[in-house]
Amino acid sequence: MDNQGMDIKNESFDYTLVQISATRLATAQLKEKRCANVVMLGVLNRALELFAEEAVEKAIRATIRKSADLNVQAYHFGKDTFAGISTA
C-alpha cells in the first residue's frame, strides 16, 4: 500500500489524493482479488462518510449473497486501511 497523500488545490476546493492498491490488498489480506472494489468502497465511505454503516452492510448482503461475509469483511478492511493512512 502506498501511504503517500498529495494535496491538490484550486480556487474553490482543497483535495488530498490517496493511492490505495486495492487489488493487491484484497489478494494479500482476503485471498480474493475480486473483493478489491468493496475494499475501495470501505476506503471511500471512511473518507467521505456517505452512507451509514448498517446501510452499506445491508446492501452488500442483499446484492452479493454468495460471498456476503467475505465482502463485508472487505468493506471493513478498506475502512480500517484508510483510518491508518496519513493525509497530512
TIRO-2110 file (N, C-alpha, C; in Angstrom, 1 decimal):
// TIRO-2110
0.8, -1.2, 0.0, N, 1, A
0.0, 0.0, 0.0, CA, 1, A
0.9, 1.2, 0.0, C, 1, A
0.5, 2.2, -0.8, N, 2, A
1.2, 3.5, -0.8, CA, 2, A
0.5, 4.5, 0.1, C, 2, A
1.2, 4.8, 1.2, N, 3, A
0.6, 5.7, 2.2, CA, 3, A
0.9, 7.2, 1.9, C, 3, A
1.2, 7.5, 0.7, N, 4, A
1.5, 8.9, 0.4, CA, 4, A
0.3, 9.6, 0.0, C, 4, A
0.1, 10.8, 0.5, N, 5, A
-1.0, 11.7, 0.1, CA, 5, A
-0.5, 12.9, -0.6, C, 5, A
-1.2, 13.4, -1.6, N, 6, A
-0.8, 14.5, -2.4, CA, 6, A
-1.9, 15.6, -2.3, C, 6, A
-1.6, 16.8, -1.8, N, 7, A
-2.5, 17.8, -1.8, CA, 7, A
-2.7, 18.4, -3.2, C, 7, A
-4.0, 18.7, -3.5, N, 8, A
-4.3, 19.3, -4.8, CA, 8, A
-5.2, 20.5, -4.4, C, 8, A
-4.8, 21.7, -4.9, N, 9, A
-5.6, 22.9, -4.6, CA, 9, A
-5.9, 23.7, -5.8, C, 9, A
-7.1, 24.2, -5.8, N, 10, A
-7.5, 25.2, -6.9, CA, 10, A
-8.3, 26.3, -6.2, C, 10, A
-8.9, 27.2, -6.9, N, 11, A
-9.5, 28.4, -6.3, CA, 11, A
-10.7, 28.0, -5.3, C, 11, A
-11.4, 26.9, -5.6, N, 12, A
-12.6, 26.6, -4.9, CA, 12, A
-12.5, 25.4, -3.9, C, 12, A
-11.6, 24.5, -4.2, N, 13, A
-11.5, 23.3, -3.4, CA, 13, A
-10.1, 22.9, -3.0, C, 13, A
-10.0, 22.2, -1.9, N, 14, A
-8.7, 21.5, -1.5, CA, 14, A
-9.0, 20.0, -1.5, C, 14, A
-8.1, 19.2, -2.0, N, 15, A
-8.2, 17.8, -2.1, CA, 15, A
-7.0, 17.1, -1.6, C, 15, A
-7.1, 16.0, -1.1, N, 16, A
-6.0, 15.1, -0.8, CA, 16, A
-6.1, 13.8, -1.6, C, 16, A
-5.2, 13.5, -2.4, N, 17, A
-5.2, 12.4, -3.3, CA, 17, A
-4.5, 11.2, -2.5, C, 17, A
-5.1, 10.1, -2.3, N, 18, A
-4.5, 9.0, -1.6, CA, 18, A
-4.6, 7.8, -2.6, C, 18, A
-3.4, 7.1, -2.8, N, 19, A
-3.4, 6.0, -3.6, CA, 19, A
-3.5, 4.7, -2.8, C, 19, A
-4.5, 3.8, -3.2, N, 20, A
-4.7, 2.6, -2.5, CA, 20, A
-4.5, 1.4, -3.5, C, 20, A
-3.7, 0.5, -3.2, N, 21, A
-3.5, -0.7, -4.1, CA, 21, A
-4.6, -1.7, -3.7, C, 21, A
-5.8, -1.5, -4.0, N, 22, A
-6.9, -2.3, -3.5, CA, 22, A
-6.9, -3.8, -4.0, C, 22, A
-6.5, -4.0, -5.2, N, 23, A
-6.4, -5.4, -5.7, CA, 23, A
-5.3, -6.2, -4.9, C, 23, A
-4.2, -5.5, -4.8, N, 24, A
-3.1, -6.2, -4.0, CA, 24, A
-3.5, -6.4, -2.6, C, 24, A
-4.2, -5.4, -2.0, N, 25, A
-4.6, -5.6, -0.6, CA, 25, A
-5.6, -6.7, -0.4, C, 25, A
-6.6, -6.7, -1.3, N, 26, A
-7.6, -7.8, -1.3, CA, 26, A
-7.0, -9.1, -1.5, C, 26, A
-6.1, -9.3, -2.4, N, 27, A
-5.4, -10.5, -2.6, CA, 27, A
-4.6, -11.0, -1.4, C, 27, A
-3.9, -10.1, -0.9, N, 28, A
-3.0, -10.4, 0.2, CA, 28, A
-3.7, -10.7, 1.5, C, 28, A
-4.7, -9.8, 1.8, N, 29, A
-5.4, -9.9, 3.1, CA, 29, A
-6.6, -10.9, 3.1, C, 29, A
-7.3, -10.9, 2.0, N, 30, A
-8.6, -11.6, 1.9, CA, 30, A
-8.5, -12.8, 1.0, C, 30, A
-7.4, -13.0, 0.3, N, 31, A
-7.2, -14.1, -0.6, CA, 31, A
-8.2, -14.1, -1.7, C, 31, A
-8.7, -12.9, -2.1, N, 32, A
-9.7, -12.8, -3.2, CA, 32, A
-9.6, -11.4, -3.8, C, 32, A
-9.0, -11.4, -5.0, N, 33, A
-8.8, -10.1, -5.7, CA, 33, A
-10.1, -9.5, -6.1, C, 33, A
-11.2, -10.3, -6.3, N, 34, A
-12.5, -9.7, -6.7, CA, 34, A
-13.1, -8.9, -5.6, C, 34, A
-12.6, -8.9, -4.4, N, 35, A
-13.1, -8.0, -3.3, CA, 35, A
-12.5, -6.6, -3.4, C, 35, A
-11.7, -6.3, -4.3, N, 36, A
-11.0, -5.0, -4.4, CA, 36, A
-11.9, -3.9, -4.5, C, 36, A
-13.0, -4.0, -5.2, N, 37, A
-14.0, -2.9, -5.3, CA, 37, A
-14.7, -2.6, -4.0, C, 37, A
-14.9, -3.6, -3.2, N, 38, A
-15.5, -3.5, -1.9, CA, 38, A
-14.5, -2.9, -0.9, C, 38, A
-13.3, -3.2, -1.0, N, 39, A
-12.2, -2.6, -0.2, CA, 39, A
-12.2, -1.1, -0.5, C, 39, A
-12.3, -0.7, -1.8, N, 40, A
-12.4, 0.7, -2.1, CA, 40, A
-13.6, 1.4, -1.6, C, 40, A
-14.8, 0.7, -1.6, N, 41, A
-16.0, 1.2, -1.0, CA, 41, A
-15.8, 1.6, 0.4, C, 41, A
-15.1, 0.7, 1.2, N, 42, A
-14.8, 1.0, 2.6, CA, 42, A
-13.9, 2.2, 2.7, C, 42, A
-12.9, 2.3, 1.9, N, 43, A
-12.0, 3.5, 1.9, CA, 43, A
-12.8, 4.8, 1.6, C, 43, A
-13.6, 4.7, 0.6, N, 44, A
-14.4, 5.9, 0.2, CA, 44, A
-15.4, 6.3, 1.3, C, 44, A
-16.1, 5.3, 1.8, N, 45, A
-17.1, 5.6, 2.9, CA, 45, A
-16.4, 6.2, 4.1, C, 45, A
-15.2, 5.7, 4.5, N, 46, A
-14.5, 6.2, 5.6, CA, 46, A
-14.1, 7.7, 5.4, C, 46, A
-13.6, 7.9, 4.2, N, 47, A
-13.1, 9.3, 3.8, CA, 47, A
-14.3, 10.3, 3.7, C, 47, A
-15.4, 9.9, 3.1, N, 48, A
-16.4, 10.9, 2.8, CA, 48, A
-17.7, 10.7, 3.7, C, 48, A
-17.8, 9.6, 4.4, N, 49, A
-18.9, 9.4, 5.3, CA, 49, A
-20.2, 9.6, 4.5, C, 49, A
-20.4, 8.8, 3.4, N, 50, A
-21.5, 9.0, 2.6, CA, 50, A
-22.7, 8.2, 3.1, C, 50, A
-22.5, 7.0, 3.6, N, 51, A
-23.6, 6.1, 3.9, CA, 51, A
-23.4, 5.6, 5.4, C, 51, A
-24.5, 5.3, 6.0, N, 52, A
-24.5, 4.6, 7.3, CA, 52, A
-23.9, 3.2, 7.2, C, 52, A
-23.2, 2.9, 8.2, N, 53, A
-22.5, 1.5, 8.3, CA, 53, A
-23.5, 0.4, 8.0, C, 53, A
-24.7, 0.5, 8.7, N, 54, A
-25.7, -0.6, 8.6, CA, 54, A
-26.2, -0.6, 7.2, C, 54, A
-26.4, 0.5, 6.5, N, 55, A
-26.9, 0.5, 5.2, CA, 55, A
-26.0, -0.1, 4.2, C, 55, A
-24.7, 0.1, 4.3, N, 56, A
-23.7, -0.5, 3.4, CA, 56, A
-23.7, -2.0, 3.6, C, 56, A
-23.6, -2.5, 4.9, N, 57, A
-23.6, -3.9, 5.1, CA, 57, A
-24.9, -4.6, 4.6, C, 57, A
-26.0, -3.9, 4.8, N, 58, A
-27.3, -4.5, 4.3, CA, 58, A
-27.3, -4.6, 2.7, C, 58, A
-26.7, -3.5, 2.1, N, 59, A
-26.7, -3.5, 0.6, CA, 59, A
-25.7, -4.6, 0.1, C, 59, A
-24.6, -4.8, 0.8, N, 60, A
-23.6, -5.8, 0.4, CA, 60, A
-24.3, -7.2, 0.5, C, 60, A
-25.0, -7.4, 1.6, N, 61, A
-25.6, -8.7, 1.9, CA, 61, A
-26.7, -9.0, 0.9, C, 61, A
-27.4, -7.9, 0.5, N, 62, A
-28.6, -8.1, -0.5, CA, 62, A
-28.1, -8.3, -1.9, C, 62, A
-27.0, -7.8, -2.3, N, 63, A
-26.5, -7.8, -3.7, CA, 63, A
-25.4, -8.8, -3.9, C, 63, A
-24.7, -9.2, -2.9, N, 64, A
-23.6, -10.2, -3.1, CA, 64, A
-23.8, -11.3, -2.2, C, 64, A
-24.9, -12.0, -2.3, N, 65, A
-25.3, -13.0, -1.4, CA, 65, A
-24.3, -14.2, -1.3, C, 65, A
-23.8, -14.6, -2.4, N, 66, A
-22.9, -15.8, -2.4, CA, 66, A
-21.7, -15.6, -1.5, C, 66, A
-21.1, -14.4, -1.5, N, 67, A
-19.9, -14.2, -0.7, CA, 67, A
-20.1, -12.9, 0.2, C, 67, A
-21.3, -12.8, 0.8, N, 68, A
-21.6, -11.6, 1.6, CA, 68, A
-20.6, -11.4, 2.7, C, 68, A
-20.3, -12.5, 3.5, N, 69, A
-19.5, -12.3, 4.7, CA, 69, A
-18.1, -11.9, 4.3, C, 69, A
-17.5, -12.4, 3.2, N, 70, A
-16.2, -12.0, 2.7, CA, 70, A
-16.2, -10.6, 2.3, C, 70, A
-17.3, -10.1, 1.6, N, 71, A
-17.4, -8.8, 1.1, CA, 71, A
-17.6, -7.8, 2.2, C, 71, A
-18.3, -8.1, 3.3, N, 72, A
-18.5, -7.3, 4.4, CA, 72, A
-17.1, -7.1, 5.1, C, 72, A
-16.4, -8.2, 5.2, N, 73, A
-15.0, -8.2, 5.7, CA, 73, A
-14.2, -7.3, 4.9, C, 73, A
-14.3, -7.3, 3.6, N, 74, A
-13.5, -6.5, 2.7, CA, 74, A
-13.9, -5.0, 2.9, C, 74, A
-15.1, -4.7, 3.1, N, 75, A
-15.6, -3.3, 3.3, CA, 75, A
-14.9, -2.8, 4.6, C, 75, A
-15.0, -3.6, 5.7, N, 76, A
-14.4, -3.1, 7.0, CA, 76, A
-12.8, -3.0, 6.8, C, 76, A
-12.2, -3.9, 6.1, N, 77, A
-10.8, -3.9, 5.9, CA, 77, A
-10.4, -2.5, 5.2, C, 77, A
-11.2, -2.1, 4.2, N, 78, A
-11.0, -0.9, 3.5, CA, 78, A
-11.1, 0.3, 4.4, C, 78, A
-12.2, 0.3, 5.3, N, 79, A
-12.3, 1.4, 6.2, CA, 79, A
-11.1, 1.4, 7.2, C, 79, A
-10.7, 0.3, 7.7, N, 80, A
-9.6, 0.2, 8.6, CA, 80, A
-8.3, 0.7, 7.9, C, 80, A
-8.1, 0.3, 6.7, N, 81, A
-6.9, 0.7, 5.9, CA, 81, A
-6.9, 2.2, 5.8, C, 81, A
-8.0, 2.8, 5.5, N, 82, A
-8.0, 4.3, 5.3, CA, 82, A
-7.7, 5.0, 6.6, C, 82, A
-8.2, 4.4, 7.7, N, 83, A
-8.0, 5.0, 9.0, CA, 83, A
-6.5, 5.1, 9.4, C, 83, A
-5.7, 4.2, 8.8, N, 84, A
-4.3, 4.2, 9.1, CA, 84, A
-3.5, 5.0, 8.2, C, 84, A
-4.1, 5.7, 7.2, N, 85, A
-3.4, 6.5, 6.3, CA, 85, A
-3.3, 7.9, 6.7, C, 85, A
-2.1, 8.5, 6.7, N, 86, A
-1.9, 9.9, 7.0, CA, 86, A
-2.1, 10.7, 5.7, C, 86, A
-3.0, 11.7, 5.8, N, 87, A
-3.3, 12.6, 4.6, CA, 87, A
-2.7, 14.0, 4.9, C, 87, A
-1.9, 14.1, 5.9, N, 88, A
-1.3, 15.4, 6.2, CA, 88, A
0.0, 15.6, 5.5, C, 88, A
END
